[in-house]
């Protein structure tokens, strides 16, 4: 057997290794996208827990199915649907698309799995110029490449009542945007979401229209300048301008005469007057969080540095247990200070951040 000769490089210790050029920078993937890879790993884990074999996808699925799944989940992510991690599902489908195509090209999987419409084929119907492809799609309805038209609720009711089987795209769109539960006669049309018609969702929409979701501001205080009161107040004001109902623990503290900004020394005096002040505050804030309602969309707004605050971590843990929603405050952008901004953050990210901090 002929031994392959390689170029080697010598390290500081004298150890020799082959050159890495042309072999790919795997370190850039693992070190550059840790949170994305964690969410992707969770997606694999959930699939296995639901009954799929770990290598099920390698058995061979046509490329068009992978492409359709990737585009569908990306569209659902763009629509703002949160009934599942659509962004990671889109990435997963596209990864499977790329790997399956490689397995087809190397002969591991049969060639007929490559059913993409733009696959080069000298004898095929798609070996034409791009403008002609677009025109052909526009005039030939038999080419199953254009997304199906949106269906009204009435049309869906009739199709389900007639016992018709829906496509994967239509079946996925049976998940109602407002509750994430499977309902027989609701869907997301290509033009936008169609609200769920069940009584529970109607009641939830009515309650949401009358009473906006409530968010509790959670963040570090101890060791912060002025106990972080100014940022709590700034975020509470910003959130209320966005139409949210806000519970600001700083305002609750002021009701007990605690205000380090307007009244320096008030914290020490409050502790001297009530030796059990910390227990009182913990009980008060825990009761406030316990009254938040998952079905109404209530949750926590977490401030920067919450991971290093013992109290904030405890409040976040309770909220995770209750499956509440989370919003995160950003006060820096590209390393520079900026005005606070509030944005949604996934429960998975909060849970992983809490877990990582607990192990430090």
C-alpha positions as CSV (number, residue, x, y, z in Angstrom):
1,X,0.0,0.0,0.0
2,X,1.4,3.4,-1.0
3,X,1.7,5.7,2.0
4,X,0.4,9.2,1.3
5,X,3.0,11.9,1.9
6,X,1.8,15.1,3.6
7,X,3.3,18.4,4.4
8,X,3.8,18.9,8.2
9,X,4.2,21.8,10.5
10,X,6.2,21.8,13.7
11,X,4.7,23.3,16.9
12,X,6.4,24.9,19.9
13,X,7.0,21.6,21.6
14,X,8.5,20.0,18.5
15,X,5.3,17.9,17.7
16,X,4.5,17.6,14.1
17,X,1.0,17.8,12.6
18,X,-0.3,17.8,9.0
19,X,-1.3,21.2,7.6
20,X,-4.9,22.1,8.0
21,X,-5.3,24.2,4.9
22,X,-8.2,22.9,2.7
23,X,-9.6,20.7,5.5
24,X,-12.1,23.3,6.8
25,X,-12.1,25.6,9.9
26,X,-14.3,23.5,12.2
27,X,-13.3,25.7,15.1
28,X,-15.0,28.7,13.6
29,X,-18.3,26.7,13.6
30,X,-18.1,25.3,17.1
31,X,-16.7,28.5,18.7
32,X,-18.6,30.9,16.6
33,X,-22.2,29.6,17.0
34,X,-22.5,28.0,20.5
35,X,-26.1,29.1,21.1
36,X,-27.3,28.2,17.6
37,X,-25.6,24.8,17.9
38,X,-27.3,24.2,21.3
39,X,-30.7,25.0,19.9
40,X,-30.0,22.7,16.9
41,X,-28.9,20.0,19.3
42,X,-32.1,20.5,21.3
43,X,-34.1,20.1,18.0
44,X,-32.4,16.7,17.4
45,X,-33.1,15.7,21.0
46,X,-36.8,16.6,20.7
47,X,-37.0,14.6,17.5
48,X,-35.5,11.5,19.2
49,X,-37.8,11.9,22.2
50,X,-40.8,12.0,19.9
51,X,-39.9,8.6,18.5
52,X,-37.5,9.2,15.5
53,X,-34.4,7.1,15.3
54,X,-31.2,9.2,15.6
55,X,-30.2,8.6,12.0
56,X,-33.7,8.4,10.5
57,X,-33.1,11.3,8.1
58,X,-30.1,9.5,6.5
59,X,-32.3,6.8,5.2
60,X,-33.2,9.0,2.3
61,X,-35.8,11.7,1.7
62,X,-36.3,13.5,-1.6
63,X,-34.5,16.9,-1.8
64,X,-37.7,18.7,-2.6
65,X,-39.2,17.7,0.7
66,X,-36.2,19.1,2.6
67,X,-36.3,22.3,0.6
68,X,-40.0,22.7,1.2
69,X,-39.6,22.1,4.9
70,X,-36.8,24.7,5.1
71,X,-38.7,27.3,3.2
72,X,-41.9,26.6,5.1
73,X,-40.3,26.9,8.6
74,X,-38.5,30.1,7.5
75,X,-41.8,31.6,6.4
76,X,-43.4,30.7,9.7
77,X,-40.4,32.2,11.5
78,X,-40.8,35.4,9.5
79,X,-44.5,35.4,10.4
80,X,-43.6,35.5,14.0
81,X,-45.0,32.1,14.9
82,X,-43.7,30.7,18.2
83,X,-45.4,27.3,18.5
84,X,-42.0,25.8,17.8
85,X,-38.5,26.8,17.0
86,X,-39.1,27.5,13.3
87,X,-35.7,29.1,12.7
88,X,-33.8,26.0,13.9
89,X,-36.3,23.7,12.1
90,X,-35.5,25.6,8.8
91,X,-31.7,25.3,9.4
92,X,-32.1,21.6,10.2
93,X,-34.1,21.0,7.0
94,X,-31.5,22.8,4.9
95,X,-28.6,20.9,6.6
96,X,-30.4,17.6,5.7
97,X,-30.9,19.0,2.1
98,X,-27.2,19.6,1.7
99,X,-26.1,16.3,3.3
100,X,-28.6,14.3,1.3
101,X,-27.5,15.8,-1.9
102,X,-23.9,14.9,-1.1
103,X,-25.0,11.3,-0.4
104,X,-26.8,11.2,-3.7
105,X,-23.8,12.6,-5.6
106,X,-21.6,10.0,-4.1
107,X,-23.9,7.1,-4.9
108,X,-24.9,6.3,-1.3
109,X,-28.5,7.2,-1.9
110,X,-30.5,6.7,-5.2
111,X,-30.3,9.4,-7.8
112,X,-34.1,9.7,-8.1
113,X,-34.2,11.4,-4.7
114,X,-32.9,14.5,-6.4
115,X,-36.2,15.8,-7.6
116,X,-35.4,19.5,-7.4
117,X,-36.9,21.4,-10.4
118,X,-33.6,23.1,-11.3
119,X,-31.5,19.9,-11.3
120,X,-29.4,19.9,-14.5
121,X,-30.8,17.2,-16.8
122,X,-30.1,17.3,-20.5
123,X,-33.2,15.3,-21.2
124,X,-35.4,16.9,-18.6
125,X,-38.1,19.6,-18.9
126,X,-36.1,22.1,-16.9
127,X,-33.1,22.4,-19.1
128,X,-34.1,25.9,-20.2
129,X,-33.1,29.5,-19.5
130,X,-34.1,31.1,-16.2
131,X,-36.6,33.6,-17.8
132,X,-38.3,30.8,-19.6
133,X,-38.5,28.8,-16.3
134,X,-40.3,31.7,-14.7
135,X,-42.7,32.1,-17.6
136,X,-43.3,28.3,-17.8
137,X,-44.2,28.3,-14.1
138,X,-46.6,31.2,-14.6
139,X,-48.6,29.6,-17.4
140,X,-48.4,25.9,-16.5
141,X,-50.5,25.1,-13.3
142,X,-49.5,21.4,-13.5
143,X,-46.0,22.3,-12.3
144,X,-46.2,21.7,-8.6
145,X,-43.7,24.4,-7.6
146,X,-45.8,27.4,-6.8
147,X,-47.1,27.5,-3.2
148,X,-50.8,26.6,-2.9
149,X,-53.3,29.5,-2.7
150,X,-54.5,30.6,0.8
151,X,-57.6,28.8,2.0
152,X,-60.4,30.4,4.0
153,X,-61.6,28.9,7.2
154,X,-64.8,27.8,5.4
155,X,-62.8,26.0,2.7
156,X,-60.7,24.2,5.3
157,X,-63.9,23.2,7.2
158,X,-65.3,21.7,4.0
159,X,-62.1,19.8,3.1
160,X,-61.7,18.3,6.6
161,X,-65.4,17.4,6.7
162,X,-65.0,15.6,3.4
163,X,-62.2,13.6,4.9
164,X,-59.6,15.1,2.6
165,X,-55.9,14.6,3.6
166,X,-54.0,17.9,3.8
167,X,-50.4,18.4,2.6
168,X,-47.6,18.8,5.0
169,X,-47.6,22.6,4.4
170,X,-51.3,22.8,5.1
171,X,-51.1,20.5,8.0
172,X,-48.4,22.5,9.7
173,X,-50.6,25.6,9.2
174,X,-53.3,24.1,11.3
175,X,-51.5,25.3,14.3
176,X,-53.3,28.4,15.6
177,X,-51.0,31.4,16.1
178,X,-52.7,32.6,19.2
179,X,-52.5,29.4,21.2
180,X,-50.2,27.0,19.4
181,X,-52.7,24.1,19.8
182,X,-53.9,21.9,17.0
183,X,-57.4,22.9,16.0
184,X,-59.5,21.3,13.2
185,X,-60.6,24.3,11.3
186,X,-57.9,27.0,11.6
187,X,-54.9,27.7,9.5
188,X,-52.3,30.3,8.6
189,X,-52.9,31.4,5.0
190,X,-50.1,32.7,2.8
191,X,-51.6,36.1,3.3
192,X,-51.4,36.1,7.1
193,X,-52.7,34.3,10.2
194,X,-56.3,33.2,10.5
195,X,-57.3,33.3,14.1
196,X,-58.3,30.2,15.9
197,X,-62.1,29.7,16.3
198,X,-62.2,27.6,19.5
199,X,-63.9,29.1,22.6
200,X,-60.7,29.1,24.6
201,X,-58.9,31.2,22.0
202,X,-61.8,33.5,21.5
203,X,-61.9,34.2,25.3
204,X,-58.1,34.7,25.3
205,X,-58.2,37.2,22.5
206,X,-61.0,39.1,24.2
207,X,-59.1,39.2,27.5
208,X,-56.0,40.3,25.7
209,X,-57.8,43.1,23.9
210,X,-59.2,44.4,27.2
211,X,-56.2,43.7,29.4
212,X,-52.6,43.8,28.0
213,X,-50.0,41.3,29.1
214,X,-48.3,42.0,32.4
215,X,-44.5,41.9,32.7
216,X,-42.4,42.0,35.9
217,X,-39.1,43.8,35.6
218,X,-36.3,41.6,36.9
219,X,-32.7,42.5,37.3
220,X,-29.7,43.0,39.7
221,X,-29.9,45.6,42.5
222,X,-27.3,44.7,45.2
223,X,-23.9,46.1,44.4
224,X,-25.2,48.4,41.6
225,X,-25.1,52.2,41.7
226,X,-28.3,53.5,43.3
227,X,-29.4,49.9,43.5
228,X,-30.1,50.1,39.7
229,X,-33.2,52.1,40.3
230,X,-32.7,54.4,37.3
231,X,-32.6,51.5,34.8
232,X,-35.6,49.8,36.3
233,X,-37.6,53.1,36.0
234,X,-36.3,53.7,32.4
235,X,-37.3,50.2,31.3
236,X,-40.7,50.3,33.0
237,X,-41.5,53.6,31.2
238,X,-40.3,52.3,27.8
239,X,-42.4,49.1,28.2
240,X,-45.5,51.0,29.2
241,X,-45.1,53.1,26.0
242,X,-45.2,49.8,24.1
243,X,-48.6,49.0,25.6
244,X,-47.5,46.6,28.3
245,X,-48.8,46.5,31.8
246,X,-45.7,46.7,34.1
247,X,-44.9,45.7,37.6
248,X,-41.8,47.5,38.7
249,X,-40.3,46.2,42.0
250,X,-38.6,49.6,42.4
251,X,-42.0,51.3,42.6
252,X,-43.0,48.7,45.2
253,X,-39.9,49.5,47.2
254,X,-40.8,53.2,47.2
255,X,-44.1,52.3,48.8
256,X,-42.0,51.0,51.7
257,X,-39.9,54.2,51.8
258,X,-36.9,52.8,50.0
259,X,-35.5,55.1,47.3
260,X,-31.7,55.3,47.2
261,X,-31.8,58.0,44.5
262,X,-34.2,60.5,46.1
263,X,-33.4,59.4,49.7
264,X,-29.8,58.2,50.2
265,X,-29.5,56.0,53.2
266,X,-33.1,54.8,53.0
267,X,-32.0,51.2,52.3
268,X,-29.9,51.0,55.5
269,X,-32.7,52.7,57.5
270,X,-35.3,50.2,56.2
271,X,-33.0,47.3,57.1
272,X,-32.5,48.7,60.6
273,X,-36.3,49.2,61.1
274,X,-37.1,45.7,59.8
275,X,-34.5,43.0,60.4
276,X,-36.6,40.7,58.2
277,X,-36.8,43.2,55.3
278,X,-35.2,40.8,52.8
279,X,-37.6,38.0,53.6
280,X,-40.5,40.5,53.2
281,X,-39.3,41.6,49.8
282,X,-38.7,38.1,48.6
283,X,-42.2,37.0,49.6
284,X,-43.7,40.1,48.1
285,X,-42.0,39.7,44.7
286,X,-42.5,36.0,44.6
287,X,-46.3,36.4,45.1
288,X,-46.3,39.0,42.3
289,X,-44.7,36.6,39.9
290,X,-47.0,33.8,40.9
291,X,-50.0,35.9,39.9
292,X,-48.7,36.3,36.3
293,X,-50.7,34.3,33.8
294,X,-49.1,32.2,31.0
295,X,-52.3,32.2,28.9
296,X,-52.5,36.0,28.9
297,X,-48.9,36.3,27.7
298,X,-47.5,37.6,31.0
299,X,-43.8,37.3,31.7
300,X,-40.5,38.9,32.9
301,X,-38.4,41.6,31.4
302,X,-34.8,40.7,32.3
303,X,-32.2,43.5,32.7
304,X,-28.5,43.1,31.9
305,X,-26.5,41.3,34.6
306,X,-29.4,39.3,35.8
307,X,-27.3,36.1,35.5
308,X,-25.0,37.3,38.3
309,X,-27.8,38.3,40.7
310,X,-28.9,35.7,43.1
311,X,-32.4,37.2,43.5
312,X,-32.9,37.7,39.7
313,X,-31.8,34.1,39.0
314,X,-34.3,32.8,41.5
315,X,-37.1,34.9,40.0
316,X,-36.2,33.7,36.5
317,X,-36.2,30.1,37.7
318,X,-39.8,30.5,39.0
319,X,-40.9,32.1,35.7
320,X,-39.3,29.2,33.7
321,X,-41.2,26.8,36.0
322,X,-44.4,28.6,35.2
323,X,-43.6,28.7,31.4
324,X,-43.9,32.5,31.3
325,X,-42.6,34.7,28.4
326,X,-39.4,36.6,28.5
327,X,-38.2,39.9,27.2
328,X,-34.6,41.1,27.4
329,X,-33.2,44.6,27.7
330,X,-30.2,45.6,25.6
331,X,-28.1,48.5,26.8
332,X,-25.1,48.0,24.5
333,X,-24.7,47.5,20.8
334,X,-21.5,46.3,19.2
335,X,-19.7,47.0,22.4
336,X,-21.0,50.6,22.7
337,X,-23.5,52.0,25.1
338,X,-26.9,52.7,23.7
339,X,-30.4,53.6,24.8
340,X,-32.2,50.6,26.4
341,X,-34.2,48.5,23.9
342,X,-36.6,45.7,24.8
343,X,-36.9,42.6,22.6
344,X,-38.3,39.1,22.9
345,X,-36.0,36.3,23.9
346,X,-36.7,32.5,23.8
347,X,-37.4,30.4,26.9
348,X,-34.6,28.1,25.7
349,X,-32.0,30.8,25.7
350,X,-33.0,32.0,29.2
351,X,-33.0,28.4,30.5
352,X,-29.5,27.7,29.0
353,X,-28.2,31.0,30.4
354,X,-29.4,30.2,33.8
355,X,-27.9,26.7,33.6
356,X,-24.6,27.9,32.4
357,X,-24.3,30.5,35.2
358,X,-25.3,27.9,37.8
359,X,-22.2,25.8,36.7
360,X,-19.8,28.7,36.9
